[in-house]
């Protein structure tokens, strides 16, 4: 049977403080599992220390989780990036509903191979659901998203970006961070916040199209 398989790993994990990195990574994965527990046929499970895998109920949930992971990293000010594969593929064994272990199938093999192959590239997001046109649209949209968010600096930008994500209106953000509206308006433009929000909206709209497979 086919499932949406989500795999991810930490980029350059060996170059970071391992203790704090794993604490932050585990907290992030645990939050997603709690928030999306009704939409995960098999929960996100940390497998090799700096990687996780799991099954999501549909494309919409998969994309929402990827976006939520990125924003949780921003909210918490974590200094790490994740690389993702979301693939619609076969799992031939019984689904483990408690932990994403002891499952086999071409889908898991292909997702693992793809994630490993991405380590030699700069690409952080890869979607493959078996619809050539939709795959192309999704991957190109994620490329735009990546080009926006990877320019953000965790130390200098994340606190302000979190405020933009939460409050939307630059005038409210200015009041929250106690800066002038002119300063925050300029920072909103520099950080490409409107483009970021538009790209998220495009991804969420695409995920609801009728030709996207669902369980």
Residue frames as qw, qx, qy, qz and C-alpha x, y, z in Angstrom:
[[0.000, 0.887, 0.461, 0.000, 0.00, 0.00, 0.00],
 [0.405, 0.483, -0.026, 0.776, 1.20, 3.52, -0.73],
 [0.417, -0.780, -0.345, 0.314, 1.83, 6.06, 2.02],
 [0.202, 0.903, -0.140, 0.353, 3.27, 9.55, 2.33],
 [0.831, -0.249, -0.198, 0.457, 6.73, 9.05, 3.80],
 [0.016, 0.961, -0.134, 0.241, 8.50, 11.98, 5.45],
 [0.841, -0.180, -0.125, 0.494, 12.23, 11.77, 6.17],
 [0.068, 0.957, -0.113, 0.257, 14.56, 14.49, 7.37],
 [0.802, -0.190, -0.221, 0.521, 18.08, 14.96, 8.69],
 [0.250, -0.914, 0.013, 0.320, 20.12, 17.74, 10.27],
 [0.645, 0.696, -0.107, 0.299, 22.53, 19.42, 7.88],
 [0.357, 0.596, -0.466, 0.547, 26.13, 19.44, 9.15],
 [0.735, -0.626, -0.126, -0.225, 25.20, 17.89, 12.49],
 [0.872, -0.102, -0.200, 0.435, 28.76, 16.71, 13.11],
 [0.381, 0.398, -0.123, 0.825, 29.96, 20.31, 13.28],
 [0.374, -0.641, -0.032, -0.670, 27.65, 21.32, 16.12],
 [0.217, -0.334, 0.736, -0.548, 27.49, 20.75, 19.86],
 [0.381, -0.094, -0.880, -0.268, 26.01, 17.26, 19.95],
 [0.122, -0.316, -0.805, 0.487, 24.39, 17.44, 23.37],
 [0.220, 0.440, 0.253, -0.833, 22.42, 20.65, 22.86],
 [0.335, 0.205, -0.588, -0.707, 21.66, 19.76, 19.26],
 [0.296, -0.170, -0.931, -0.130, 20.01, 16.48, 20.20],
 [0.006, 0.415, 0.661, -0.625, 18.00, 18.09, 23.00],
 [0.283, 0.425, -0.049, -0.858, 16.66, 20.73, 20.60],
 [0.336, 0.134, -0.762, -0.537, 16.02, 18.17, 17.84],
 [0.180, -0.258, -0.940, 0.133, 14.11, 15.82, 20.14],
 [0.124, 0.458, 0.467, -0.746, 11.97, 18.69, 21.48],
 [0.321, 0.350, -0.320, -0.820, 11.11, 19.77, 17.94],
 [0.345, 0.000, -0.872, -0.348, 10.14, 16.29, 16.79],
 [0.095, -0.322, -0.858, 0.390, 8.14, 15.65, 19.97],
 [0.233, 0.413, 0.224, -0.851, 6.14, 18.86, 19.46],
 [0.415, 0.221, -0.550, -0.690, 5.21, 17.87, 15.91],
 [0.292, -0.113, -0.949, -0.050, 4.17, 14.39, 17.03],
 [0.016, 0.398, 0.690, -0.604, 1.92, 15.91, 19.69],
 [0.275, 0.431, 0.017, -0.859, 0.41, 18.59, 17.46],
 [0.547, 0.317, -0.501, -0.591, -0.23, 16.22, 14.53],
 [0.300, -0.187, 0.914, -0.198, -0.88, 12.96, 16.39],
 [0.648, 0.384, 0.543, -0.372, -4.19, 12.38, 14.60],
 [0.620, 0.732, -0.119, -0.256, -2.59, 12.81, 11.16],
 [0.093, 0.633, -0.768, -0.041, 0.41, 10.49, 11.55],
 [0.934, 0.006, -0.271, -0.234, -0.19, 6.82, 10.68],
 [0.852, -0.173, -0.232, 0.437, 3.30, 6.28, 12.13],
 [0.234, -0.955, -0.043, 0.177, 4.87, 9.05, 14.22],
 [0.405, 0.795, -0.382, 0.241, 8.05, 10.91, 13.39],
 [0.898, -0.416, 0.062, 0.128, 10.78, 8.75, 14.89],
 [0.030, 0.851, -0.520, -0.067, 14.42, 9.68, 15.35],
 [0.987, 0.145, -0.061, -0.017, 16.37, 6.82, 13.79],
 [0.807, 0.231, -0.168, 0.517, 20.08, 7.62, 13.44],
 [0.470, -0.411, -0.250, 0.740, 20.52, 10.37, 15.98],
 [0.001, -0.416, 0.079, 0.906, 20.25, 13.24, 13.54],
 [0.258, -0.038, -0.668, -0.697, 17.48, 11.87, 11.30],
 [0.483, 0.161, 0.654, -0.560, 13.79, 11.08, 11.58],
 [0.212, -0.066, -0.770, -0.599, 11.22, 9.22, 9.53],
 [0.334, 0.279, 0.687, -0.582, 7.47, 8.85, 9.75],
 [0.101, 0.386, 0.785, 0.473, 4.24, 8.52, 7.79],
 [0.194, 0.251, 0.216, -0.924, 1.81, 11.37, 7.23],
 [0.496, 0.416, 0.715, -0.266, -1.82, 11.00, 6.21],
 [0.539, 0.741, 0.378, 0.134, -1.72, 13.19, 3.09],
 [0.532, 0.412, 0.062, 0.737, 0.22, 15.76, 1.09],
 [0.185, -0.829, -0.093, -0.520, -1.39, 18.66, 2.94],
 [0.749, -0.662, 0.028, 0.027, -0.26, 17.31, 6.31],
 [0.836, 0.001, 0.076, 0.544, 3.23, 16.59, 4.99],
 [0.332, 0.577, 0.069, 0.743, 3.72, 20.11, 3.71],
 [0.421, -0.823, -0.070, -0.376, 2.19, 21.62, 6.88],
 [0.844, -0.484, 0.012, 0.230, 4.64, 19.64, 9.02],
 [0.682, 0.220, 0.065, 0.695, 7.63, 20.75, 6.96],
 [0.050, 0.705, 0.074, 0.704, 6.58, 24.39, 7.24],
 [0.630, -0.741, -0.066, -0.223, 5.81, 24.01, 10.95],
 [0.865, -0.227, -0.033, 0.446, 9.24, 22.45, 11.58],
 [0.464, 0.415, 0.039, 0.781, 10.90, 25.39, 9.88],
 [0.212, -0.737, -0.060, -0.639, 8.89, 27.88, 11.94],
 [0.799, -0.590, -0.119, 0.022, 9.46, 26.01, 15.20],
 [0.753, 0.018, -0.057, 0.655, 13.21, 26.27, 14.60],
 [0.154, 0.559, 0.053, 0.813, 12.74, 30.03, 14.13],
 [0.532, -0.730, -0.175, -0.392, 10.50, 30.40, 17.21],
 [0.844, -0.500, -0.045, 0.188, 13.03, 28.63, 19.42],
 [0.044, 0.922, -0.377, -0.072, 16.06, 30.31, 17.85],
 [0.880, -0.186, 0.396, 0.188, 17.72, 26.99, 17.09],
 [0.115, 0.764, -0.493, -0.400, 20.91, 27.10, 15.06],
 [0.381, -0.106, 0.878, 0.272, 20.37, 24.12, 12.77],
 [0.538, 0.336, -0.276, -0.722, 18.74, 23.39, 9.43],
 [0.681, 0.062, 0.718, -0.131, 16.86, 20.32, 8.25],
 [0.224, 0.267, -0.699, -0.625, 16.82, 18.61, 4.89],
 [0.631, 0.166, 0.538, -0.534, 13.53, 16.95, 3.86],
 [0.175, 0.043, -0.831, -0.526, 12.14, 14.28, 1.57],
 [0.590, 0.204, 0.487, -0.611, 8.38, 13.78, 1.24],
 [0.206, 0.234, -0.825, -0.471, 7.67, 10.80, -0.99],
 [0.798, 0.061, 0.193, -0.568, 4.53, 8.86, -1.88],
 [0.392, 0.412, -0.808, -0.152, 5.59, 5.23, -2.06],
 [0.832, -0.165, -0.471, -0.242, 4.93, 1.61, -1.20],
 [0.256, -0.459, 0.740, -0.420, 5.24, 0.07, 2.24],
 [0.630, 0.063, -0.710, -0.307, 4.86, -3.69, 2.12],
 [0.362, -0.110, -0.833, 0.404, 4.84, -4.55, 5.82],
 [0.320, -0.751, -0.578, 0.013, 2.37, -3.76, 8.58],
 [0.084, 0.724, -0.090, 0.678, 2.34, -0.13, 9.67],
 [0.501, -0.258, -0.597, 0.571, 3.77, 0.44, 13.13],
 [0.145, -0.829, -0.345, -0.416, 1.44, 2.98, 14.72],
 [0.611, -0.758, -0.110, 0.197, 3.61, 3.53, 17.79],
 [0.339, -0.708, 0.413, 0.462, 7.06, 4.07, 16.30],
 [0.668, 0.670, -0.181, -0.269, 8.39, 4.25, 12.72],
 [0.181, -0.507, 0.838, 0.092, 10.50, 1.10, 12.96],
 [0.406, 0.019, 0.914, 0.003, 10.29, -2.40, 11.49],
 [0.616, 0.646, 0.296, -0.339, 8.61, -1.32, 8.25],
 [0.423, -0.217, 0.653, 0.589, 9.87, -2.24, 4.79],
 [0.545, 0.692, 0.470, -0.058, 9.02, -1.24, 1.23],
 [0.575, 0.391, 0.265, 0.669, 10.24, 0.45, -1.92],
 [0.054, -0.914, -0.183, -0.357, 8.94, 3.79, -0.70],
 [0.598, -0.778, 0.131, 0.141, 11.13, 3.78, 2.40],
 [0.766, -0.077, 0.325, 0.549, 14.12, 2.61, 0.36],
 [0.402, 0.628, 0.303, 0.594, 13.61, 5.33, -2.25],
 [0.241, -0.945, -0.084, -0.203, 13.12, 8.04, 0.39],
 [0.709, -0.594, 0.208, 0.318, 16.30, 6.99, 2.18],
 [0.684, 0.176, 0.354, 0.614, 18.27, 6.93, -1.08],
 [0.196, 0.809, 0.261, 0.489, 16.97, 10.37, -2.04],
 [0.432, -0.902, 0.011, -0.010, 17.79, 11.89, 1.34],
 [0.745, -0.384, 0.293, 0.461, 21.33, 10.53, 1.19],
 [0.575, 0.395, 0.373, 0.612, 21.83, 11.75, -2.38],
 [0.003, -0.938, -0.209, -0.276, 20.75, 15.28, -1.37],
 [0.627, -0.690, 0.040, 0.358, 23.76, 15.54, 0.95],
 [0.574, -0.067, 0.353, 0.736, 25.98, 16.33, -2.02],
 [0.133, 0.601, 0.439, 0.655, 23.64, 19.12, -3.18],
 [0.012, 0.090, -0.313, 0.946, 22.48, 22.43, -1.74],
 [0.502, -0.333, -0.469, -0.645, 18.81, 21.40, -2.06],
 [0.153, -0.169, 0.729, -0.646, 16.96, 21.17, 1.27],
 [0.625, 0.228, 0.455, -0.591, 13.50, 20.12, 0.11],
 [0.185, 0.165, -0.819, -0.517, 12.42, 17.34, -2.25],
 [0.639, 0.182, 0.458, -0.591, 8.85, 16.23, -2.95],
 [0.232, 0.178, -0.831, -0.473, 7.91, 13.20, -5.05],
 [0.556, 0.123, 0.587, -0.576, 4.29, 12.08, -5.08],
 [0.463, 0.159, 0.841, 0.231, 4.14, 10.49, -8.52],
 [0.385, 0.837, 0.387, -0.016, 2.54, 13.34, -10.46],
 [0.643, 0.147, 0.133, 0.740, 5.25, 14.84, -12.67],
 [0.066, 0.689, 0.192, 0.696, 3.64, 18.26, -13.05],
 [0.558, -0.794, -0.128, -0.207, 2.73, 18.55, -9.39],
 [0.824, -0.317, -0.019, 0.469, 6.18, 17.38, -8.29],
 [0.491, 0.342, 0.122, 0.792, 7.79, 20.04, -10.47],
 [0.178, -0.776, -0.173, -0.580, 5.54, 22.80, -9.14],
 [0.722, -0.684, -0.108, 0.004, 6.12, 21.80, -5.52],
 [0.794, -0.181, 0.030, 0.580, 9.89, 21.49, -5.85],
 [0.335, 0.486, 0.139, 0.795, 10.21, 24.80, -7.67],
 [0.362, -0.807, -0.157, -0.440, 8.06, 26.50, -5.04],
 [0.797, -0.561, -0.050, 0.218, 10.19, 25.03, -2.27],
 [0.666, 0.171, 0.052, 0.724, 13.28, 26.29, -4.08],
 [0.001, -0.708, -0.106, -0.699, 11.85, 29.81, -3.87],
 [0.660, -0.724, -0.107, -0.171, 11.08, 29.28, -0.17],
 [0.857, -0.232, -0.034, 0.459, 14.60, 27.99, 0.44],
 [0.471, 0.408, 0.060, 0.780, 16.15, 31.01, -1.27],
 [0.266, -0.776, -0.069, -0.568, 14.20, 33.26, 1.10],
 [0.745, -0.652, -0.009, -0.140, 14.64, 31.54, 4.46],
 [0.885, -0.080, -0.058, 0.454, 18.24, 30.44, 4.07],
 [0.327, 0.571, -0.086, 0.748, 19.30, 34.07, 3.95],
 [0.503, -0.775, -0.049, -0.379, 17.91, 34.62, 7.46],
 [0.335, 0.411, -0.675, 0.513, 20.39, 34.74, 10.34],
 [0.589, -0.462, -0.661, 0.057, 19.35, 32.89, 13.51],
 [0.428, -0.345, -0.396, 0.735, 21.00, 35.38, 15.85],
 [0.053, -0.137, 0.063, 0.987, 20.05, 38.60, 14.05],
 [0.344, -0.059, -0.453, -0.820, 16.73, 37.81, 12.38],
 [0.311, -0.250, -0.913, -0.080, 14.78, 35.00, 14.03],
 [0.051, -0.413, -0.630, 0.656, 13.21, 37.01, 16.84],
 [0.264, 0.374, -0.067, -0.886, 11.85, 39.58, 14.43],
 [0.357, 0.055, -0.768, -0.529, 10.73, 36.95, 11.91],
 [0.167, -0.310, -0.906, 0.237, 8.84, 35.15, 14.67],
 [0.125, 0.464, 0.376, -0.792, 7.00, 38.40, 15.39],
 [0.340, 0.282, -0.423, -0.791, 6.11, 38.80, 11.71],
 [0.307, -0.086, -0.920, -0.230, 4.83, 35.21, 11.54],
 [0.124, -0.394, -0.797, 0.440, 2.73, 35.73, 14.68],
 [0.077, 0.621, 0.362, -0.691, 1.34, 39.24, 14.22],
 [0.524, 0.546, 0.560, 0.338, 1.51, 39.70, 10.39],
 [0.146, 0.946, 0.190, 0.220, 1.06, 43.50, 10.43],
 [0.593, 0.286, -0.263, 0.705, 4.35, 45.42, 10.56],
 [0.205, -0.648, 0.102, -0.726, 2.72, 48.12, 12.70],
 [0.838, -0.496, -0.024, -0.225, 1.82, 45.58, 15.40],
 [0.885, 0.057, -0.189, 0.422, 5.27, 44.02, 15.09],
 [0.282, 0.567, -0.210, 0.745, 6.86, 47.44, 15.62],
 [0.516, -0.642, 0.118, -0.554, 4.89, 47.89, 18.84],
 [0.958, -0.272, -0.089, -0.009, 5.85, 44.41, 20.03],
 [0.822, 0.063, -0.106, 0.556, 9.59, 44.82, 19.46],
 [0.281, -0.863, -0.124, 0.402, 9.58, 48.52, 20.46],
 [0.418, -0.097, 0.415, 0.802, 10.97, 49.83, 17.17],
 [0.300, 0.453, -0.013, -0.839, 9.67, 52.54, 14.88],
 [0.759, 0.447, 0.420, -0.220, 7.22, 51.55, 12.18],
 [0.461, 0.806, -0.322, -0.183, 9.64, 52.84, 9.56],
 [0.138, -0.553, 0.822, -0.007, 12.41, 50.56, 10.83],
 [0.573, 0.046, 0.800, -0.173, 10.18, 47.49, 10.87],
 [0.685, 0.647, 0.154, -0.298, 8.67, 48.27, 7.47],
 [0.321, 0.753, -0.555, -0.146, 12.18, 48.34, 5.99],
 [0.269, -0.351, 0.891, -0.101, 13.13, 45.10, 7.74],
 [0.721, 0.308, 0.537, -0.312, 9.96, 43.44, 6.46],
 [0.644, 0.722, -0.142, -0.210, 11.04, 44.27, 2.91],
 [0.096, 0.686, -0.722, 0.001, 14.65, 43.24, 3.48],
 [0.396, -0.189, 0.876, -0.200, 13.63, 39.87, 4.94],
 [0.354, 0.043, -0.708, -0.609, 11.13, 39.23, 2.12],
 [0.292, 0.098, 0.790, -0.530, 8.36, 38.43, 4.60],
 [0.639, 0.395, 0.115, -0.650, 5.55, 38.99, 2.10],
 [0.559, 0.423, -0.648, -0.298, 7.23, 36.64, -0.39],
 [0.037, 0.165, -0.944, 0.285, 7.67, 34.06, 2.35],
 [0.452, 0.232, 0.609, -0.609, 4.01, 34.19, 3.32],
 [0.648, 0.464, -0.183, -0.576, 2.92, 34.09, -0.33],
 [0.391, 0.368, -0.834, -0.126, 5.08, 31.04, -0.98],
 [0.172, 0.013, 0.889, -0.423, 3.58, 29.24, 2.04],
 [0.573, 0.368, 0.313, -0.662, 0.10, 30.06, 0.75],
 [0.577, 0.459, -0.517, -0.435, 0.95, 28.65, -2.69],
 [0.184, 0.226, -0.952, 0.098, 2.21, 25.39, -1.17],
 [0.302, 0.166, 0.767, -0.540, -0.92, 25.00, 0.95],
 [0.618, 0.441, 0.014, -0.650, -3.19, 25.70, -2.01],
 [0.467, 0.410, -0.732, -0.280, -1.36, 23.17, -4.19],
 [0.017, -0.139, 0.953, -0.267, -1.63, 20.51, -1.48],
 [0.460, 0.294, 0.600, -0.585, -5.44, 20.73, -1.59],
 [0.456, 0.373, -0.453, -0.669, -5.79, 20.27, -5.35],
 [0.891, 0.015, 0.198, -0.408, -7.88, 17.23, -6.33],
 [0.840, 0.411, -0.354, 0.023, -5.08, 15.46, -8.22],
 [0.003, 0.568, -0.723, 0.394, -2.93, 15.21, -5.07],
 [0.650, -0.138, -0.742, -0.084, -3.22, 11.60, -3.77],
 [0.418, -0.491, 0.405, -0.648, -4.66, 11.07, -0.30],
 [0.048, 0.066, -0.980, 0.184, -4.99, 8.06, 1.99]]
